[in-house]
Amino acid sequence: MMKREMAGWGNFPKTKAEVEKPDSENEVRSLQKSVGIHIPRGAGRSYGDSSLSSTILESAKLNQTLIFDSENGIYTCQSGKMLNVILDEIVPRGYFLPVTPGTKFITVGGAIAADIHGKNHHVDGCFSQHLLWFNLMMADGSVKKCSRTENPELFWATCGGMGLTGFILEASFQLKKIETSKIVNRTIKCENLDKVITNLLEHENYTYSVAWIDCGTSGKNLGRSLLYLGEHANKAEVADDLSRYKTPSPIIGLPFNLPNWTLNKWTVKAFNALYYGKVRRKDSTAIVGFEPYFYPLDIANKWNRLYGSNGFAQYQFVIPMEGAREGMNRIMQEIVKSGESSFLAVLKLFGEQNEGWLSFPKRGLQLALDFPINRKSLELMNRLDDMVMDMNGRSYLAKDSRMKREFFESSYPKLPQFKQLLSEIDPNGKFRSLQSDRLGIT
Ligand SMILES: Cc1cc2nc3c(=O)[nH]c(=O)nc-3n(C[C@H](O)[C@H](O)[C@H](O)COP(=O)(O)OP(=O)(O)OC[C@H]3O[C@@H](n4cnc5c(N)ncnc54)[C@H](O)[C@@H]3O)c2cc1C
């Protein structure tokens, strides 16, 4: 088979790989046997190299709904099912995803393997916390059903295990009941980082919260932000016919990579000033559709091409609550000082760590920033690794393409346990990605 150039969402790094798209359990088994080293892949929305290997087994053709139990809100499907397609099925019947990331264009397999979190982590935890079971095809071709009670070790190693424990075939998870497709969105304008952190903590009772941060300001306006708090609107608040709901398709798209300089210090600064300025009132509430609330970036197809052919990295980290205020201030100052502006900077509050061995969230504050790949930004991210490591924080594998190995090893305490399990279930190291080799997991 011909090799194709493949990359994650950040378009960095790129590699040549053979891509197989099995359409049945038997085909997954025979491919796993014949291809040797490989990694599963969903929709390729992880940013770095976690779904890259010399051979890639893409789940695109394993995309069937198996059972939608609308009585009890339990959804069972193959792992290649995309969240946008699930929304089309469940929203008209009064359900929503229990946890959703900032894009709906990911698969259920990818949601489990990264143990994704949303704007409600402080209330509802990660995807794994709503997962009932999944079937996993192991390196030896056997299929194991995994849940909290059946093969629990494999269950918690796979949730957040970045595709290294096996190929997830099917999964079943609990949905959330909704009355409308709208969100009551309260927006609070915060003039600096200190204010937004205070507001995030004061409003912890909101189901959803996220702050967009302007990384271009310094001094007393360092980290000025718009904090978005949200709740699903009920029928008394807004009239809405759920049965007519259909997820919108992206309305604009970038047909090719823009020049590498498109997103520079000045364009980002101008965008940020406009974005912050568009909100006039200090504290306002509006009813909005859940699409613009949860998935504002999905409006543009292939927006990752904005960063040009060199690609970009998302630096996403969490630091424990103790010392988080001071720590975030120091990190923001380092970013502003470097002159590397981030087009996107998102601050969230995390709840407690779950049992996932390599699951990312733990109690604290998390920040995610996008940087175009260049020498200066790579140096900055290395410095940030050191700072976050000192603060006892950690970085998210689903976004990573360049993390320092010592930082990774010191920040995931269950890593030795994970490696031990891999040596037992996959002694010949069939499942491996560029990321797992780079970080010494495999
Ligand atoms: C715009 C944007 C916003 C995002 N926002 C968030 C957010 O708010 N919160 C969050 O947590 N994440 C977020 N993400 C990251 C994204 O949710 C995760 O990277 C997710 O894993 C992507 O799923 P995917 O189907 O694209 O998987 P891929 O990117 O293809 O793969 C990701 C990992 O899952 C493994 N995998 C995929 N399918 C299987 C399978 N069938 N069996 C075993 N392993 C498998 C792969 O080996 C790989 O390690 C965001 C990404 C984008 C592009």
The ligand as an ORCA input file, in Angstrom:
! r2SCAN-3c Opt
* xyz 0 1
  C     -10.815     22.569     17.918
  C     -10.512     21.479     18.909
  C     -10.971     21.639     20.207
  C     -10.717     20.633     21.149
  N     -11.179     20.806     22.414
  C     -10.961     19.861     23.346
  C     -11.491     19.986     24.658
  O     -12.149     20.967     24.990
  N     -11.270     18.974     25.530
  C     -10.565     17.849     25.179
  O     -10.409     16.955     26.024
  N     -10.040     17.703     23.940
  C     -10.233     18.679     23.029
  N      -9.734     18.521     21.760
  C      -8.924     17.334     21.466
  C      -9.756     16.145     20.978
  O     -10.982     16.068     21.658
  C      -8.988     14.847     21.264
  O      -7.708     14.904     20.731
  C      -9.686     13.595     20.714
  O      -8.933     12.482     21.120
  C      -9.755     13.614     19.201
  O     -10.508     12.485     18.776
  P     -10.271     11.862     17.323
  O     -11.406     10.967     17.031
  O      -9.986     12.933     16.356
  O      -8.991     10.966     17.611
  P      -7.521     11.020     16.970
  O      -6.994     12.387     17.052
  O      -7.554     10.372     15.647
  O      -6.754     10.086     18.011
  C      -6.518     10.521     19.321
  C      -6.031      9.349     20.175
  O      -7.071      8.397     20.270
  C      -6.625      7.114     19.869
  N      -7.770      6.436     19.237
  C      -8.623      6.935     18.313
  N      -9.533      6.009     17.972
  C      -9.261      4.899     18.703
  C      -9.833      3.591     18.792
  N     -10.866      3.213     18.049
  N      -9.274      2.702     19.658
  C      -8.218      3.047     20.435
  N      -7.634      4.262     20.378
  C      -8.151      5.180     19.525
  C      -5.480      7.384     18.904
  O      -4.564      6.305     18.852
  C      -4.847      8.621     19.528
  O      -3.941      8.264     20.519
  C      -9.971     19.478     20.788
  C      -9.511     19.336     19.472
  C      -9.784     20.322     18.540
  C      -9.283     20.159     17.127
*
